[in-house]
Structure formats: C-alpha cells, structure tokens
Amino acid sequence: MVSKKNKKSRKLSFVSPVLQEALAHFIENHPAKRIRKNLSRMILAHMIYESHSSSPYMAETLLDLEGLFVLLDAIEEEADTRKSIQ
C-alpha cells in the first residue's frame, strides 16, 4: 500500500503537457461533484430500468467507474483544499 505522502510526491512523467492542459481544462469546466452526482444517477437509472446488472460488461464498467470516482474525489478534495487556502 502506498502512503498518502508517497502518492502526492509521485511525478507523472508520462503525462505530456498537452494532456496536462486538457486535464486542467476539464477540471476547471466540469466540477467533480456534479460529474459524480450525474454519473451516480445515470448508473442507478440504468440498473433500475434496464435490469442489465447481470450483464458481463457491467462488472467491468462498475470497476472502471469506481476508479473514476476515486479520481473525482481527489479532484474535489484538491479543489476544496485550494479554496480553504485562498
């Protein structure tokens, strides 16, 4: 398990300046809280109305969405930290 200190000190040398700019633009224009809320609603609606929760692709999709939610949480936490500093 990687500690929080080690996670923060990791450098993303594989992230190009173009990708960094795209990510910054995305974060500035698409609030993590809103994305999380909308995705959660969409997933819930899909599972209730379509009843495809047993589909083979659903487990993989939910795993990928879990990773996305972790990223959104980190973005939101960073934004909250920056607001509290200012």
Secondary structure by P-SEA (a helix, b strand, c coil): cccaaaaaacccccccaaaaaaaaaaaacccaaaaaaaaaaaaaaaaaccccccccaaaaaaaaaaaaaaaaaaaaaaaaaaaaac
